[in-house]
């Protein structure tokens, strides 16, 4: 009888401890002290900077930043939210590209980008639905130029892929999702590299007569 009571007391103590743990406030996964753009929780005033880069992958060329800094920020617009893109003073494209804004509509698990043709980040994305929360369905690998299926074929289509690592020049990212241009956009391959919270890379790959040119933007974390 004494052993039974001792066992019951120990069990009650264990349940009590677990109950206390369950009531401990969990950290706010959407806490955003740097006010960066959160794809899964867009709010007016969030912003990020993206550095322009370029390289060639056939033949392999030097990875370099172009001198462009693109600023993307969430603004309030008639009927909802928009993304405003502009270049900082001194950017090489500053004189040729005016600020643009286009609507972004948060939905459960995805974003709608219905008018993105003037965006530097999303212009090539043929599907107006960016699947922010959708689970990746295939595992991808890094090829010499392209993001590839494990068969070695270039990745393209409706799927959401998983890649780790993703590397270009001094860019190195782990455990990220990838979507490609859908449908194929002219003679162009392109990728968005992101997770459920942030867009990290937007890039295009253009084959030419004597080389394959890579251009894109990589996110610069807010200080």
N, C-alpha and C positions, 0 to 999 in steps of 0.2 A: 504493500500500500504506500509505504514511504517512497519507494522508487517511482511509483506511478505519479505521485504528487510532484516529485522533483522533476519528472519529465514534463508534466503539464506546465509547471512554472517556467521551465526553460523555453517551452514552445510559446507561451504567452509573451515572454521577453523578446523572443525572435520576431513575433508578429508585431509587437510594439515598435521595435527598432525599424522594421521594414516600413511600417506605417509612417513613422517620422520621416524616413527617407523619401517616401512618396510625396509627402507634403512640402518637401523642400522646393522652393521656387526654382524652376529651371531657367537657365540663361536665355535671354531673348535672342532667338536666332536671327531676328531681323534688326537687332540693334545696329545702328549705322552711324557711329560717331564721326566718320569722315565724310558723311553725306554723299557717298558714291551712288551711282545708279544701281538700283536693285530691280532686276527684271521681274522678280516675283513679288515686288512690293513698291511699285512706282509712286513717287511723291514729288510734288512741285518743289523745285530747288535742287534736286539731286543732279550731280554732274560728274563727268569724267573727261580726262584728256587722253587722246590717242595719238601716238607718235607714228608718222608715216615712215615706211621702210620699203626697200627694194633690193632685189638680188636677181641672179639668174641661176637656173639649176641645170641647164644643159646648153653649153658647158657650165660647170659650177663657177659662180662668180662671188665676189666679196659681198657680204651682207652689210648694208649701210642704211642709216637713217637719212631721210630726204631733207630734213629741216622744217617739215610741216608738223604743226601741232593742232590737231582737230579737237575742238571742245564740243561735247554733246551734253545737253542739259534738258531736264524735264521742265516744261513750262505749262501754264494753264492756257487753254484755248477755248474757243466757243464750243460748248458742249462736251468738254472733256480735257484730255491731256495731249500734248504734242512733244516731240523731240526736236530741239533746235540744234543745228550744227553750224559751227563757224570756225574759222581759222584764227589763231592768235596773231597779233602784229609780228611781222618778221617772217611768217611762214612763206615758203616759196610760192604757194598757191593763193596767198591772201588776196592778191590783186585780181585774180581771175575767177574766183568763186565767191559769190555773195552768201551771206547767211541764209539758210533754208530751214523751214520747219515743216513737219508732216505729222499727222495724227498717229497716236498709238493708243490702242484700246485694250486695257487689261481684261482678260477673261480667266476663268478657272483653269489654270494649267498652261495657258498660252497667251501670247500677245498677237493682236491684229495690227498689221502695218499695211494699210490699204493703199497708201499713196507715197511710196518710198523711192520713186524713180530718180529723185534729185539727191538722195542720201549718198554720202560717201561710204557709209558702213553697210547699207542694206540694198543698194540699187540693183544688184545682180540676183537677189533672192526672189525667185519666181513665184514662190508660194507666199501668200500674204499672212500666213500663220506661223509664228515662231514658237515651237513646242518647248516652252520653258521647263515644264515639270515632267514631260513625257519621258519614260524610261528608255535608255538606249537599247536598241534591239540587236546590234551587231558589234563585234570587236574589230577595230581597224588597226592598221599599221602605217608607219611612216615610210614612204618610198623615196626615191631619189628626188623626185619633183612633187609627186602627188600624194595625197592621203589615199590609201589603198585598202581594198578588201584583203583578207588573208590569202586569197588566191593570187594576189598581185595585180588585179584589175583596178583601175582608178575608181574611187568611190563617187557615186552620183546617184541621185534618186530621192525617193520620199522618206527613206529611213533616217533614224537618229542613231549615229554611231558613237562608240566609246573608243578613246585613244589615250594611251599613257606609255611613254611620254609623247608630247608633241614638240618638235624641235625645228626651229629655223633660225640660222644665225645665232645670235645670243638669246633667242627666245627659247624657254624651256618650261613647259607646262605639264602637269600630271593630272590624271583622272578627270578628263574633260569630255564633253559631248561635242559632236561635230555634225553639222548639216551642210549639204552642198547646194549649189544653185539648182533650182527646180522650177520649170524644166530646164534642160541645157540652154545656156544663154549664149547665143552666137557661137563663136569659136573660143570659148572661155570656160575654164574650170574655176570654181570659187568655193570658199569655205567660211563658215562662221564657227569659231571655237568658243565654247561658253560652258557655264554650268547653270544651275537653277537660280543663281543670284546675279551673275555678272557676264558680260561679253568681254572676252579677252583678246580675240584676234578676228579681224575681217580681212580676207586676202583673196586675190585673184591670180590665176596662172594663165598666161597667154602665150601660145606657141607661135613663133615667128619662123622666118625662112632659115635663120642660122642660129637661133637660140630660143630658150624658153624663159620668158620674163615673169618675175614674181613681184607683185606690188601689194601693199596692204597697210593696215594700221594695227598697232598693238596698244593695249591699255596701259596707261601710266598710273599706278595707284596714287590716290590723293594723299597728301602729306598730313 
